[in-house]
Amino acid sequence: MSAAPPGDGAGKLHPSRRVLLQGALGASAGLGLSALPLGCAAEPTAQPAPGTAACESDAVALDASAGADARIEADTADTAAQPCPSLLDLASVPDGKLDVAGAKLPYRQHDPLWGADLMWDRDKVIAADVQFNGQSPAVAASLLREFDDGNNLANEGCMLTCLAMVMRLLNPDTKPKWTPKVLNKWAHDLYYYTPCGLSMTTLSADLMSELTAGEVQLCLKEEYLPGEAGWPKMRTTTSALVRAYRVLPPEKRSNFMVMLKTGTYDDTVASHYVLLHPGDASSVDDPNPEVLDPAQPLGDTKPWRLTDSAAAILEDPEIAAGWKASGIDATQIGGVWVFTRWAPGHDRSLLTPLVQAWALELAKLG
């Protein structure tokens, strides 16, 4: 993004959003946003220098309130002597199977460590839409569903929780570890979304790519518009892209993760997001694969499948009504997102095994 034109009549140039955010978030000149020290900046002034105690304490606090619960591990050893943790460690790329169990996944969006954290403040969103967009209060109020405890991660954070799991598995060496709490804060700070609804990103913004300097990116995407006229019901068994992923053995899946959309095409109330479990060994012709689901109850540790996910979220009567109105069923999917690592030389993504399998599956479908 280039610098904006002169804006004050005195010949001064307003900085670009990226330059402005680097200053506001405490980054040194010339660093990309991927090199920002995690948790070291909330205000444009009076920033603690990298390596100071204040910086480390903020970083540890960001790691899902580290120390409050042993389920999320924090690196607290000798923090006074350590610089603030980098968002990216290029030194190692794991080989073999992704360590879902070691990463303590799935994350749950309703985990008390972050479930109450707001994504949007509904009152602020309504006020901004009415005051600055000239919208009627009734229409503005329809932008976000109203919850007694707010539009927080527990109520609205299924996609963000999935993205945090992708980051935890594909970018695992960061300290503190990626969690929904950490990702929500960065999404706010980088204006991907803000409590009042303001967003200052491009239309094709990729939060994970920005936070990892391109090491983890969204590389493939398909949407199947469930419940919309003219679109057939799609399942994991009829999506060539999902079939290609499931054909591969777990060790061939280690450089990418697949997110599924379930429910309605409309994201206002009745859609949901889960990850295909990278260790799932069910048949490619089984329409009910194992998933990592943000809606799985915290105490439930059994293998969790698409039908379990549907049963859990359909306990919400408004979601159930949306599914019924659109004719959605428990194993139907509405979209596929593939996230991948890039090769160390950045000359290509590491999708080759998946793309080869995808081509074969597309050929089978004619």
N, C-alpha and C positions, 0 to 999 in steps of 0.2 A: 504494500500500500504506500503510495507516494505522499509526500507532504501536501497539506492543503494549501490553496492560494492565500495570498495576504488577506488578513481578516480584520484589521483594526485601523486602517488608514495611516498607520505610522510605518508601513513597510515591513512589518514583522510577519513571519510565517508561523502559522500554527503547526505544531508537530503532528506527525501521523499518529494514529491510534496506537500502533505498536511502540513507537518511541515514547509516547505519553505514558503508556502502561509500564514500560520498563522503568521510567522514573518513579511512577507512583508505587510500584511494587518493589523498589529498592534494587533493581538490576544495575550492574555496571554497564558503562557505555560499550556498545559493540556486541553485547551478549544477546543471543536469541532468547525468546521467551522460554525455550526448553531448558535453559541453563539457570533460570531463576531459582534462588534458594527458597525451598518450600517453607512457607509459614513466616517469612521474614518481613512481611510488609502488609500493612493495612491502610496506611496513610502516606501521602507524598512527602511528608516532612518527618524529622526526628526518627529516622530509621536506624535500628541497631546495625552495627557493622557485622559482616559475616564472621562467624566464629565467636560472637559474644554470647553470654549466658541467656540474654533475653531472646535471642534468635533461636537457640536450641530449645528453650522452654516452649516457645510458640510452636515449633515443629513437632515436638512430642505431643503437645496438646491436640494438634491437628490429626494425629494418627488415631482417630476414633476414640479420643479421650483415653489415650494410652495409660495403663496402670489401673483404670477403673474396672477392667475386665481382662482376664488372662487369655481370652479367646483371640485377642488381637495383640500380636507381639510387637514391642517397640524396642529400638536399640537405644538404651539409655546409658550405656557404658561410657564413662569418661567424656561426657558431653561438653564440658567446659573446654576441652582441648581440641574438639572437633569443629570443622567448619559446618555451616548449615548444609543439610543433605541436598545433593543435586537431584533433579527430577529424572536424570538419565544416567545409566551406567552402561557404557558400550563394551565393557571388558568381557562380558560373558553372555552367550546366548545358549540356553539350555538345550541339550540334545535329548531325544527320546520322548517319553510320555510326559504330558503336562501334569504337574503335581497338584491335583485338585484337593486331595486329602491334606497334604502338607500346608496348603494355603488356607485351610479351614473354610472351604467353600461348600455350598453356596452362601454368599452374603444374603442376608434377608433385609429387605427394605424397611421392615418394621423393627429391626434390631434397636434396643434402647440406647445403644451407643450413638446412633445418628437418626433414628426414626423421627424424632421431633424437630429436626433441622428443617427450616422452611426452604422451599425452592422458590415459591412466589408468595407474596403477601396480597391476598385477594382484594382487600380494601384499597391498597395502593394501585393495583392494576386497574380497578374500576375507576378510581379517581383520575388516573392518568389518561384513560381512554375517553372519559367524559370531558375532561378539561382541555386536553391537547389534541384529541382526534375529533372532537365534536360529536361523539357518539351518544346515543340515548342511554340513560342508566340501565334500562332493561336489557339492551343488547350488550352493554359492557359487562353486566352481571352474568351473562351467559358464557363468557370467555373461559371461566374456570368453575369447576364444580365446587360447591360449598361444603366444607367439612367442619365439624364441631371443633377439631383441633388444628385446623389450618391446612394449607396446601403444602404439606411437608413430604419428606422422603417416604414415610410410612404409607401415605395416601397416594402419592404421585410419582414415586421414584423407581418404578420397575425398570425402565430403560436405563436410567443413570446407574442403578445398581448392577445391571448387566454390563455396562461399560466399565465399571470399576472392577468387575471380575475379569473382564478381558485384559485390562491393564495389569491386574495382579498376576495373571498367568503369562502374558506375553512380554511384560516389562517388570520382572519380579525382583530385581536387585535394588530398587530404590529404597531409601530410608528417609522418612517413615514409609511404610507400605501403602500402596493404593487402597483406599476404602471409599465407600459412597460419601462419607463425610468430607474427605480430602477433595474428591472430584467435584462435589457440589460447591465447595468454597472456591475452587479454581474456576469453575464455570461462571460463578458470580463475578470474581475479580477480573476475568478476561472478557466480560460482557457477552458471553454466549447466551445467558439469560440473567436477569436481575430480579430482585423481589418486586419491583414495580412493573415488570414486563418489558423493560427496555433491552434491546439486543443490538449490538453494534458489530456483528460479524457478517462476513459475506454469505451469500445464499448457499454456497457449497462448503460451509465451514466444517472442519473436522477437529474437534476438541482434542482427541487423542493424538492426532498428528502434530498439532501445535505443541502439546505438552511433552512429546517425546522426540522432537526434531525430526519427525517423519519416520522414526524407527517402527512405530505401530500405526497402521493406517486402515481406514475403511477402503477396501479395494474392489469388492463386488457387491451388487445390491439388486434385488428383484422385489417387486411388490405385486400382489395378486388380487387386490381390491375385493376382499370378502364382503358379501352382501350387496355388492354393486351390480347393476344390470349388465349382462353380457359377459360376466366373469365367472368361469366354472369354479367349483370348489377345488382347492389345491391342498394336497397333503404331503407329508414328508416322502411318501412313496411315489408321488407323481411329479414332484419338483426335481428336475434333472440336477440342479445345483446341490440340493440337500442329499440326493442319492449319491452324488459323486463324493461328498464328504464322508458319508456313512460306509461307502465301499472301501475306503482306505483304512488300514489298521491304525490303532492309536498312535504308534510311533511315527506314522506319516502325517499325523494331524498336529504335530507339536509346534508348528510355526503359524497356525491360524486358529481362529475361533469363529463359530457360527451362531448368530443371534436370530431367533425366530420371533415373528409377530404373530400373536393369536388374537381372536376376537374380531371386533368390527374394524372396518377401514377408518372410521371416524375415531380419532384419538381422544375425544373429549371425555368419555366415560368408560366405554366398554372394550377397549383394546388392552393388550398385555404383552410383555416381552420376557422371553426366557432364552437361555443358552443351551444349545445341544451339548450334552455331556461329552467331553473329548474322549472319555474312556468307555462310552457306550458300545457294547458288543452285540447288540440285537441285530437281527436280519435287516437288510436294506428294504425288504418288503414288509416289515412290521411298521404299521402307521403310528405306533405309540412308543417312540424312543425315550430313553432316559434324558432328563434335562436338569440344568441348574436353574432353579426358580426362585426369584426374590420373594415370592409369596408363600413358599414352603414354611410351615410353622417352625419356630426356633427349636423346639424339642424333638422334631421329627428327623430321624436319621436314616430311614429306609430309602432304597432307590425310589426316585420320584420321576414320574412320567407325564406325558402331555395330558392324559386323562386326570391324573392327580392335580395338576395345575388348574385345569378347567373346574374341577370340583371345588377347589379352594376359593377361586375368585368368584365363582357363581353363587357363593353364599351372600354376596352383596346383591340385594334385590335390584338395584339400578343396572348393574352389569348384566344380571340375568335377563332383565327386560330388554336390554340392548341386543344381547345375543339372540333372543327369541324373535325380536322384530326383524333381524337381518338373516335369520335362518342359519346361524352359526352352530357347528357341532364341535365336540370335544377334541377331535384330532385334526380339525381344519387349521391351516396356517394362512397368514395374510401377507407374509413377506420374509425375505432372507437377507441378512447382512453378513458379509464375510470380512473379518479383520485379519491382517497378516503382518508379520515382521518383514523387514527388508534386509537384503544381503549386506554384509559389513561394508562393501564398497559402494553401496547405494545405487548400483547400476540396475537392479531389478528387485522385484518382490520375491518372496520365497513360496509363491503359490504354485509352482510348477506341478507338483503331484496332483493337486486339486484340479487345476486347469486340464491336465491330461485326462483325468477321470471324468470331468465335466463334459469334455468333447465326446467321449465314448457314450455317456448317458444320453446326451442330446441326439446322437446318431441312432440310438436304440428307439428313441421316441419318434424318429422320422422327421 
